[in-house]
Amino acid sequence: MLFQLPALSSFTKPGLIPGLRVSKGKVITIVPVTVAAVVSTYMLTRFFSGQSDPKSRINQTINIDSPKVVHSFDVEDMGNKVIYCRCWRSKKFPYCDGSHGKHNKETGDNIGPLIITKRNAADLKIPE
């Protein structure tokens, strides 16, 4: 018994491709193999391309040419309070300038700064 899909009916019209008929068994084999081939090709292309979508980058402006952006600070050099950026949008990076507010509105994100406060030794309660 032969099975014809409406989309393939034009292939069985006389004169287009003479004698072409697609059986149900062939359709059941061809469709999953074709889908698997397309999905595999797409996944392999994404995997081997090595380039991610530039919009998915967190850091879009700071030391882009560097393989890793690292900052180091001494606790002794800090004042009583320091506020560090975590959204990577600050014009004063690595310090926060409030750019996360605009980022949060645009993306629906909820990122905020890292705030480090230095306590006085007199404020510390030392257990006896």
Backbone torsions as a table, in degrees:
resi	resn	phi	psi	omega
1	MET	NA	131.3	-179.6
2	LEU	-96.6	146.5	-178.3
3	PHE	-122.6	131.1	179.6
4	GLN	-122.5	131.8	173.0
5	LEU	-87.8	143.7	179.4
6	PRO	-56.3	-37.0	-179.2
7	ALA	-67.9	-26.5	-179.4
8	LEU	-94.0	-0.6	-176.2
9	SER	-63.4	-29.5	179.5
10	SER	-67.6	-24.0	179.3
11	PHE	-73.9	-23.9	-177.2
12	THR	-94.9	-0.8	178.7
13	LYS	-68.6	139.4	179.9
14	PRO	-58.4	137.7	176.3
15	GLY	96.7	-27.7	-179.4
16	LEU	-75.7	-64.6	172.5
17	ILE	-136.2	100.3	-174.3
18	PRO	-60.6	131.1	173.8
19	GLY	78.6	4.7	-179.5
20	LEU	-80.5	119.5	174.4
21	ARG	-136.6	138.7	-177.8
22	VAL	-110.8	120.0	179.4
23	SER	-83.0	161.2	-179.5
24	LYS	-59.5	-39.8	179.1
25	GLY	-61.6	-39.2	179.3
26	LYS	-69.1	-40.3	178.8
27	VAL	-63.0	-42.8	-179.6
28	ILE	-63.5	-28.0	177.9
29	THR	-86.8	-43.9	-173.9
30	ILE	-66.9	-45.4	-174.7
31	VAL	-61.7	-53.5	179.7
32	PRO	-63.2	-36.0	178.7
33	VAL	-65.5	-42.0	178.5
34	THR	-64.3	-45.2	178.9
35	VAL	-61.7	-44.6	179.5
36	ALA	-62.2	-39.7	179.5
37	ALA	-65.9	-42.4	-180.0
38	VAL	-66.2	-46.6	-179.6
39	VAL	-64.2	-43.2	179.2
40	SER	-62.4	-43.1	178.6
41	THR	-62.3	-43.6	178.7
42	TYR	-62.0	-47.4	-178.2
43	MET	-64.5	-42.1	178.8
44	LEU	-66.0	-38.9	177.8
45	THR	-62.5	-44.6	178.2
46	ARG	-63.9	-40.4	-177.3
47	PHE	-66.9	-45.0	-175.1
48	PHE	-86.8	-9.9	-178.9
49	SER	-67.1	-33.4	177.2
50	GLY	74.1	-7.9	-179.9
51	GLN	-109.4	127.3	175.8
52	SER	-92.1	166.2	178.4
53	ASP	-62.9	124.3	-178.9
54	PRO	-56.9	-28.1	179.7
55	LYS	-71.5	-19.4	-178.9
56	SER	-85.6	-5.5	178.2
57	ARG	-67.4	138.2	173.7
58	ILE	-76.9	-52.9	179.7
59	ASN	-88.5	111.4	-178.1
60	GLN	-107.4	-7.9	-174.2
61	THR	-138.9	-20.2	-168.9
62	ILE	-97.4	117.7	178.4
63	ASN	46.1	51.9	-175.9
64	ILE	-59.2	-34.0	-177.5
65	ASP	-75.6	-14.4	-178.9
66	SER	-80.3	138.8	179.2
67	PRO	-66.8	-25.6	178.1
68	LYS	-153.0	132.2	178.9
69	VAL	-95.3	118.7	-177.5
70	VAL	-130.8	136.5	174.4
71	HIS	-126.6	144.6	-179.9
72	SER	-132.3	139.1	-178.5
73	PHE	-135.0	146.1	174.1
74	ASP	-94.0	135.3	-179.6
75	VAL	-60.5	-35.7	-178.8
76	GLU	-64.0	-26.6	-177.4
77	ASP	-85.7	-10.9	-179.7
78	MET	-79.3	151.9	172.7
79	GLY	-79.1	-154.1	179.8
80	ASN	-74.4	-23.7	-177.4
81	LYS	-150.2	138.1	176.7
82	VAL	-138.1	141.9	-176.6
83	ILE	-122.5	117.3	-177.7
84	TYR	-103.4	144.7	178.8
85	CYS	-77.1	139.6	173.4
86	ARG	-122.1	-1.5	-179.3
87	CYS	-96.9	-10.0	-179.8
88	TRP	67.0	17.4	-178.9
89	ARG	-107.3	-6.6	-174.3
90	SER	-66.0	136.6	174.8
91	LYS	-75.6	-15.9	178.4
92	LYS	-106.7	22.0	-175.6
93	PHE	-49.6	135.4	15.4
94	PRO	-88.7	6.1	179.0
95	TYR	-89.7	147.9	-177.8
96	CYS	-76.5	137.9	172.8
97	ASP	-122.0	11.5	178.7
98	GLY	89.7	5.5	-178.7
99	SER	-61.5	-20.9	-179.5
100	HIS	-63.3	-27.1	178.9
101	GLY	-61.1	-46.9	178.5
102	LYS	-66.4	-43.3	178.4
103	HIS	-58.0	-45.8	-178.8
104	ASN	-62.6	-40.4	178.7
105	LYS	-65.6	-40.6	-177.4
106	GLU	-71.8	-34.3	-171.5
107	THR	-111.1	-13.2	-174.5
108	GLY	78.7	10.8	179.4
109	ASP	-75.0	173.2	179.6
110	ASN	-134.0	31.4	-177.1
111	ILE	-71.9	146.9	176.5
112	GLY	-140.4	177.7	-177.1
113	PRO	-80.3	167.3	170.3
114	LEU	-97.2	121.6	-179.1
115	ILE	-112.0	124.3	178.7
116	ILE	-117.4	123.8	180.0
117	THR	-115.5	131.3	179.1
118	LYS	-92.9	127.6	178.1
119	ARG	-93.9	152.6	173.9
120	ASN	-77.0	151.6	179.5
121	ALA	-60.8	-29.2	180.0
122	ALA	-69.4	-25.6	-179.7
123	ASP	-79.3	-18.0	-178.1
124	LEU	-76.8	132.8	176.2
125	LYS	-95.8	113.8	-178.9
126	ILE	-97.2	121.3	180.0
127	PRO	-65.8	142.8	-178.5
128	GLU	-87.8	NA	NA
